[in-house]
């Protein structure tokens, strides 16, 4: 059976995830160390709360301004926020090869990144519909709730979906629900896996 939707993870699959770049860029913008940025964003639990939908983009912006002295605009912060991600052109080519199959993004990320993605990385945002972020789903992988809500929002049964993620725990959780899941290790390997899966 041909799948109705293929879900892609963002960080570690569609994009390389380089969190230190975000910390360094914000540190430079605020005139503080990257360790201070890490404390305000991550050690405080702010990012995790954002990922689960408990902190808005406005709250993250306000925290960066009040806690770090960030002097820039919200639009500039969106660009800095995306420094943690680097789109992988080889994976984007794989996504293009899948047309006309539907491709969706299923990622654990906060609302500021969701706001920023179409503006900073339109080449990523335009290739996926819908953009399913944990902050909107109210749970993070490998919670089964994430997959159930993603399936519901795309109108698919588990057997009609494929999920691609770099983390073994997330892949295992999807498989337990009857979703065909692939652990990502590289674009070439992904092409081989998908070719075998989608062969008529």
C-alpha positions as CSV (number, residue, x, y, z in Angstrom):
1,X,0.0,0.0,0.0
2,X,1.3,3.4,-0.9
3,X,1.4,5.7,2.1
4,X,-0.8,8.8,2.3
5,X,1.7,10.9,4.2
6,X,5.4,10.8,5.1
7,X,6.4,12.5,8.3
8,X,9.9,14.0,8.6
9,X,11.6,15.1,11.7
10,X,13.3,18.5,11.5
11,X,16.5,18.6,13.6
12,X,18.8,15.7,12.7
13,X,16.9,14.9,9.5
14,X,15.7,17.8,7.3
15,X,18.2,20.1,9.0
16,X,21.5,19.6,10.9
17,X,20.9,20.6,14.5
18,X,23.7,22.9,15.8
19,X,22.4,24.4,19.1
20,X,25.7,26.0,20.0
21,X,25.4,28.4,17.0
22,X,22.2,29.8,18.5
23,X,23.8,30.2,21.9
24,X,26.8,31.9,20.4
25,X,24.7,34.2,18.1
26,X,22.5,35.3,21.0
27,X,25.5,35.8,23.3
28,X,27.2,38.0,20.7
29,X,23.9,40.0,20.2
30,X,23.4,40.5,24.0
31,X,27.0,40.9,25.0
32,X,27.0,37.9,27.3
33,X,28.5,34.5,27.3
34,X,26.9,31.5,25.6
35,X,26.8,29.8,29.0
36,X,24.6,32.7,30.2
37,X,22.3,32.2,27.2
38,X,22.1,28.5,27.9
39,X,21.1,29.1,31.5
40,X,18.3,31.5,30.6
41,X,16.9,29.4,27.7
42,X,17.6,25.8,28.6
43,X,18.6,25.3,32.2
44,X,15.6,27.4,33.2
45,X,13.3,25.0,31.4
46,X,12.0,27.7,29.1
47,X,12.7,25.9,25.9
48,X,11.2,22.7,27.1
49,X,8.1,24.6,28.2
50,X,8.0,26.1,24.7
51,X,8.2,22.7,23.1
52,X,5.2,21.5,25.1
53,X,3.2,24.6,24.3
54,X,3.5,26.2,27.7
55,X,5.5,29.2,26.6
56,X,4.6,31.5,23.7
57,X,6.8,33.2,21.2
58,X,6.1,36.4,22.9
59,X,7.2,35.0,26.3
60,X,10.4,33.6,24.8
61,X,11.1,37.0,23.2
62,X,10.3,38.8,26.5
63,X,12.6,36.4,28.5
64,X,15.5,37.0,26.0
65,X,15.0,40.8,26.4
66,X,14.6,40.9,30.2
67,X,17.0,38.1,31.0
68,X,19.8,38.7,28.5
69,X,19.3,42.3,27.5
70,X,18.6,41.4,23.9
71,X,18.5,44.7,21.9
72,X,17.1,43.5,18.6
73,X,13.7,43.2,17.0
74,X,11.4,40.2,17.1
75,X,12.2,39.6,13.4
76,X,15.9,39.6,14.1
77,X,15.4,37.2,17.0
78,X,13.6,34.8,14.6
79,X,16.7,34.8,12.4
80,X,19.0,34.2,15.3
81,X,16.8,31.5,16.6
82,X,17.1,29.6,13.4
83,X,20.9,29.6,13.6
84,X,20.6,26.3,15.4
85,X,19.4,24.7,12.1
86,X,21.1,24.2,8.8
87,X,18.9,22.7,6.0
88,X,20.4,19.6,4.4
89,X,20.0,20.1,0.6
90,X,20.4,16.4,0.0
91,X,17.4,15.6,2.2
92,X,15.4,18.4,0.6
93,X,16.1,16.6,-2.7
94,X,14.8,13.4,-1.3
95,X,11.6,15.2,-0.2
96,X,11.2,16.6,-3.8
97,X,11.6,13.1,-5.2
98,X,8.6,11.9,-3.2
99,X,6.1,14.1,-5.0
100,X,3.2,13.8,-5.4
101,X,3.1,12.0,-2.0
102,X,2.2,14.3,0.9
103,X,5.1,15.2,3.2
104,X,4.6,16.7,6.6
105,X,7.0,17.9,9.3
106,X,6.7,16.3,12.8
107,X,9.1,18.0,15.2
108,X,9.7,18.7,18.9
109,X,10.1,22.5,18.8
110,X,8.9,25.7,20.3
111,X,6.5,28.3,18.8
112,X,9.3,30.8,18.1
113,X,10.8,28.4,15.6
114,X,7.4,27.7,14.2
115,X,6.9,31.4,13.6
116,X,10.4,31.7,12.1
117,X,10.6,28.8,9.8
118,X,8.5,30.1,6.9
119,X,10.4,33.4,6.9
120,X,14.0,32.2,7.5
121,X,13.9,28.9,5.8
122,X,11.1,29.1,3.2
123,X,12.8,26.3,1.3
124,X,12.0,24.0,4.2
125,X,8.5,25.3,5.2
126,X,7.2,25.2,1.6
127,X,8.0,21.5,1.2
128,X,5.8,20.3,4.1
129,X,2.1,20.4,4.9
130,X,1.2,20.5,7.7
131,X,4.0,21.8,10.0
132,X,3.3,19.7,13.0
133,X,5.2,21.1,16.0
134,X,5.1,19.7,19.5
135,X,4.1,23.1,20.8
136,X,0.9,22.8,18.8
137,X,0.4,19.1,19.6
138,X,0.8,19.6,23.4
139,X,3.2,16.7,23.7
140,X,6.7,15.6,22.5
141,X,8.0,12.5,20.9
142,X,8.2,9.6,21.8
143,X,4.8,10.2,23.6
144,X,2.2,8.2,21.6
145,X,-0.1,11.3,21.8
146,X,2.2,13.0,19.3
147,X,1.7,10.4,16.7
148,X,-2.0,10.0,17.3
149,X,-2.6,13.7,16.9
150,X,-0.4,13.8,13.8
151,X,-2.4,11.0,12.2
152,X,-5.6,12.7,13.1
153,X,-4.6,16.0,11.7
154,X,-3.5,14.4,8.4
155,X,-6.5,12.1,8.2
156,X,-4.4,8.9,8.1
157,X,-4.4,5.5,9.7
158,X,-1.1,4.2,11.1
159,X,-0.7,1.8,8.2
160,X,-1.0,4.8,5.8
161,X,1.9,6.7,7.3
162,X,5.7,6.7,7.2
163,X,7.8,8.4,9.9
164,X,11.5,9.4,9.5
165,X,13.5,10.4,12.6
166,X,17.1,10.2,13.7
167,X,16.3,9.0,17.2
168,X,15.8,5.3,17.8
169,X,13.4,5.9,20.7
170,X,11.1,7.9,18.5
171,X,11.3,5.3,15.7
172,X,10.4,2.5,18.1
173,X,7.5,4.5,19.5
174,X,6.0,5.0,16.0
175,X,6.5,1.3,15.1
176,X,4.6,0.3,18.2
177,X,1.6,2.2,16.9
178,X,1.7,0.5,13.5
179,X,3.5,3.3,11.7
180,X,6.2,2.3,9.2
181,X,9.3,4.1,10.7
182,X,12.8,4.7,9.4
183,X,15.8,5.7,11.5
184,X,17.7,8.4,9.5
185,X,21.4,8.0,9.2
186,X,22.0,9.9,5.9
187,X,20.3,11.0,2.7
188,X,21.7,8.2,0.6
189,X,20.5,5.5,3.0
190,X,17.1,7.2,3.2
191,X,16.8,7.1,-0.6
192,X,17.5,3.3,-0.6
193,X,15.0,2.7,2.3
194,X,12.3,4.7,0.6
195,X,12.9,3.2,-2.8
196,X,12.4,-0.3,-1.3
197,X,9.4,0.8,0.6
198,X,7.6,2.6,-2.2
199,X,8.5,0.2,-5.0
200,X,5.3,-0.9,-6.9
